[in-house]
Amino acid sequence: MTMKKTSGTTPQTPVKWNFTTYTDAKGRTYVIAYHNRWDSRKKQSRIAKRRHVGRLDGDTGEVALSKSYLADHPEYAGMQVFYEANSLVARSDEEAVEIRKEAANAAEWRCSCVSVGLTWALWQMALDSGILASLQGVFGAEDGAELLRLGIYELCSSGGAMQNYEDWLAENYLPGAAPLDGWKISALLASVSQERIDAYFKDRYESIMERRRRAGLTSASGRPMLMAVDSTGISTWSETIGDAAYGHAKQDPFLKQVNLTICADYETGDACYAYVSEGSVNDMSLFPELLMRMQSAGFDLSEVLIVTDRGYSSMQNVQKQLNCGLKFLTGIRLSEDAVRRQLDKYEASLRDMAFLNGAMGVYARSAEPERWTSYGDGVKTEHSVHVHLYRNPRLEADQTLAFQ
């Protein structure tokens, strides 16, 4: 059984109803309505009442209302009712005929055998997670949905050319999809500016933070959002991409590449920012630019702990985060003299069973805090930066054997 959550308000009733579609084992889809109540004991919203609305036509969006629902909602009697924009919408006879005609025409370009599973799952995930709502909030209802469809096409076709979208669509199901000509696709992609990208990711970030606040997960509770930051190089043959440049490519070193940096909620994997940069710039150098872009876009990072690997580590980047008042956890390069001194000082502890973390399988010891100073708005602030040392005996043994 599959579920899809949307929201709306049933006409002429004081109760705020949410609408849900579900599909039974025989592939029949139905609409139900329900409203919630707050459970003060469990501190969560729970379903108070559920009503069967009627059967849904997946092609047209038309709802065959049940007799019991019509009896309770006589305002729909004799009307053509469709499930649209998160609600039940009454259409005139002329509008209903046109909708059915469009659905019939749409079926003509489809193949007789259409793949549904993966594309439906991706669409449903985007719907349930709010990705579709964020796209539509930035690009508009129609263009936002089309951009999601094109994104699913790119993912499922392993980066297929946009000119092949219509052929692919004929064999794969996407809700509300119709073939797009080259002009429309070009116009859609041209509308994706950096400002709109930032607005989309800000909306995704704020959605993550709102969910966390409702769950009581805040810095004050000791649970800041762990923002995992990492980059990857994407090789390209393109001669027109401005950011394409030769860099430290792990694969295809003979090709230019662009860097894609993703910031994600570590606990859910939900991406809250993405940044494309020149392929020749390393992680350490692009990090200050990444922070500047997020702050310029209006990201409030006060409830965030930024997590990066040692590729981002440098004295300047640590200082940058302190100056910005950020919380951070970053890997440190072993080549730094200060780190080597700390390892030498605490070597005995990193072999002492008292410092062994059995769950993680590593020895762990915190060194003496380092004193750092930051300046903001003319105010000097002292900080304690903690250095945590780890030793993995299994990894050490494997690497020792590898040198034999």
N, C-alpha and C positions, 0 to 999 in steps of 0.2 A: 504494500500500500504506500502511495506517495502523497505527500502533503505540500500545499503551497499557501503561504500566508499573505494576505493582503488586508487592507482595512477600508472601511466605508461606513456610512450611516444609513440605516433603513428609513425611508420616508415616513413621516407622520408617526414617529414613535420616539419617546424620550430616551430610550436605551441606545447607547452607542454600540453598534454591532461590528464585529470583525467577520470578514468572509474568508473561507478556506475552501479550496478545491481538493478533492481526493479522487484517486483512481483505484477501482477495485481490481481483483485478480483477473477479471474478464476484459479489462481495458476500458470500462465505462467510467466516465468522469462525472462527478457530482459537485454541486456547490452546497456548502453548509454555512450557516451563520451562527456566531456565538458571541457572548459578551463575558468579560472578566470581572472578577471582584478581588479586592485586596485581602489577603490572608494575613492578619496582623500577627498571628502566632508564628507562622513560618516565614514572614517577611518577604512574601512573593505574591505575584498575581496568579490567580487560578481561574479556570473556566467555571462560570456560574451557571450558564445555560447554553444549550446547543440546539439548533433547529435545522432540519433538512429543508433546503430551498428548492432544489430541482436538478435535473440532469443538464449537463453542459455539452454543447456541440463544439468540439475543439477546433473545427475549421472556421466557423462563423462567429463563435462566442455567444450564440443564442442559448438562452436558458429556458427549458420547459419546466415552468413552475409547478410544484406539487399542489394537490388540492388543498392540503392542510395549510400550506403557506399562503395560498390565494385567499383562503377563508379568513386568515388573520390579517392579510394585507389586500383588501378589496380594491385599493387604489391601482393595482396592477391588472385588474380584470379587463380582458379584451385587448391588452397591450402587447406589443412585441418587446420582450425584455432581453437585454444583452448584458454580459458580464464585462465591463469596461472600466478602466481607470480606477480599479480598486472598489467598485461599487456596482449595483444593479442600475442599468440605464434603460429607460423606456424609449423606444424608437417609433417613429411613424411608419405606416405601412410602406410608403415610398422608400424610406431610409432602409428598412429591413430588406426590401427587395434588392436594393443596390448592394447591400452588404453580402447577401447570399450570392448575387451575381459575381461580385469580386472574388468571393471564396471559390466559386466554380471555375472562374478563369484562372485563378492561382493554381488550381489542381492540374490544369492542362500541361503546365511546363514541368511538372514533377514526374519522375520515373515511377513505374509501377511498384518498384521495391525501394523503399526509403529507409536509411539507417537512422535510428532514433536515440538509442541508449546514451551514448557519450555526449552528444550535443544537448539533449534534454537535461542531462545531469549537470553540465556546465552552466546552462541557462538557469536552472533551478538554484544552483549554488550562488550565482550572481544575484538572483532575486532575493534569496533568503539572507545573504550577507549584507545587502544594501548596496552592492556595487552598481546595479542597474539604476537604483534611485539616485546615487551620486552622479552617475553619468548624465542622467536626464536633468538633474538639477543644474548642471553646468552647460550642457549642450542642447537642452530642450528634449521634450518627450520623444519625438520621432528620431532626431539625429542621435540622441543618446542610445536608443535601442539599436539603431543601425550600426553604430560604432561597436557595441557589444557583439553584435552578430559577426561583424568583420573580424573582431578580435578572436572569437571562437573559431572562425574559419582559419585564421592564421595559425592558431594553436593545433587544430585537428588536422590541418593539411601540411604540417611541418614547414610553415613559411611559404605557402604557395603564392604564386603571382596573383595580384588582384584581378587580372583579366580572366582568370579561371574561376572566379567566385560563382558565377551563374551556373556553370557546369557542375561544380561541387554541390551547390545548393539544391540542384535537381535530385541529388541522391542522398541528401542529408536533411533532417528535419530541424527547423528552428522556428519557434513560435512567432507568428505574424510576419514571417520573412517573405520577400518577393525579390525577383531579380533586379539588380541595379545596373544601370549603364555606366560606362567609364567616366562620363562627365560627373555623375552624382557621386561616385566613389572618390574622384579627385577632389570635389568640393568638400566632401566630408573630411578627408584627410587634411586638406588645407586649413580647415577650421580648428585643427588641434594645435593651438599655440602654446607657448610656454606658460603664459598667464593662465590659460584654461587648465593646463596640466596641474599647475600649482593649486588652483581652486579645487580641482577634483580631489587631489591628495589631502588638502586641508580638510575637506569634508569627511574623507575616510578617517583621517586622524582624529577629528573631533567625535566621530561616531565611536571609535575605539575607546576614547577617554570617557565618553558618556556611559558606555556599557560598564566600564571599570568603576566609575563613581557610583552607579546604581548597585554594584556588587560590593561596595565598600573597599575597593582596592585603590588606595592612595598612598602617597609618600608618608602621610601622617600615620597610616596603619602599618608602615614598614613594607609596603608592596608597590613601589613605583613601577611604571611600565618599562619593561626591558626592551629597549629599541635596538635590535640587532642590525648592524650596518655591514654590508659586504658588497664587493664589486666583482664584475666579471668582464672579460674582454670578448667582444663579438666580432669575429672575422668577417670581412666583406670584400667583394670584388668591385664595389661601387666606386665610381670616379666623381660622383656628384655630392656625396655626403661630406659636409664641411668638417665634421669631427673625426672623420676617418684618417688615421695616421699609423705609422709603424710604431709598435710598442713592444713590451715584453709579452709576446703571445706564447701561451703554453701549447697551443695547437696552431697549425698553419702559419708558421713564423714568416712565410714569404708573402702573406697578405696583410693589408692594412686592417685596423680594428677600431672599434669605438668601445668606450667603457660604459657599462651600465651599472649604476650603484642603486641598490635597493635598501630601504629602511623598513623594517617589519617588526610588528609586535611578536616578540620571541615566543610567547605562550600560545598564540593562536595562528601565527604565520601570516596574519593579515597585513599586506603591504600598506604603509602609510605615507611613503614618499619614494620617488624614483628620479634619478638624475642621469642624463646622458652627457658624457664629456669626451674630450679628445683622447684618442687611443694611446698617445705617447705619454700622457700624464699618469704618474703612479698614485697609489692610494694615499700616501702620506701628503702629497702636494694638493690633491683635490679635496681633502677633508675640510679645510677652512672655507673653501668655496661652497661646499655642501651645507655647512652650518649657516653661512651667510644667506644662502637662498631660502632655507627653511624659515629663518627668522624674518627675512624680508617678506615672505608669504604670510606671515602672521601666526606661525606655529608657536604656541606656548609650551615650552619644553621643561617647565618647572616640575612636572610630575613624571619626568622621564629619567631613566638611567641608560646612557648610551653605551652600548657594548660593541667593541671593535677588536679585531685581531692585531697582531704585532705589525702588520703591513701599514697600519695607520699611525703607529707609535712614533712620536718625536717630542723633543722638549717643547717645540713651538706649539704643537697641537695640544699637549697637556696644558700649557699656559693659556691657549685660546679658550679651552673649555672652562678653566678657572675664571678667566676674565668675563666670560658670558654667564657665570653662575650656574654651570651645568654639573650634573652628577654623571660620573663615567666609570667604566671598567674597561681597561684596554690591555692587551698583551704587550709585553716588553721584549725588545731584542736582547738576546744574551750577549751581544757584542758590546753593550754599554758597560763602561768601567764600573759604574756605581752598582749595577746588577751583579757583576762578577764579585765585587767585594762583599755584597750581601750573601751571595751563595757560599763564598768561602767562610764567612762568619757563622752561618747557620748550617753548615754541611752536616755536623753531628746530629742536629735536630731532624734533618731530612732523612736520617737513617735510624731514628729512634722510634720504637713501636708506639710510644706515647703520642706521636704526631701522625700516626697512620689513620687515614679515613677509610674504614673498611668498605663502606658503600661505594665510594668512588675509586678505591684501589690505588690511592696516591698518598704520599706523605705531604703534609701541608704545614707551613709555618709563616706567620706574619712577621715582617721585619719592623724595625723601629720606624715610626712615621717620618716622612720627609716634610720639611717646612718650606712652603711656597708662599709667594706674595702675589696678589692681583690688585689691579687698580681699575676702578669703575666710577665714573662721575666725580673724579678727583678724590675718591676715598680709597685709602689703602686697607686691604683686608688680608689677614693671615689665614692660611689653610694648612691642614694636615693631610698629606697625600699618603695613603697606606700602600705598601708594597707587599704582595702576597707571593710566597715562593712555593713551588710544587715540584715533587719528584715522582715520576711514574716508574716503578721498578720493572714492570712488564715491558714497557716501551724501551727502557734502558737495556734490558736483557736482549730484546729483539735486535736493537741497533748494534749491540756489542757482537752478537753472532753474525750480523750482516757484514762486519768488517773482517771476519775470519777468512 
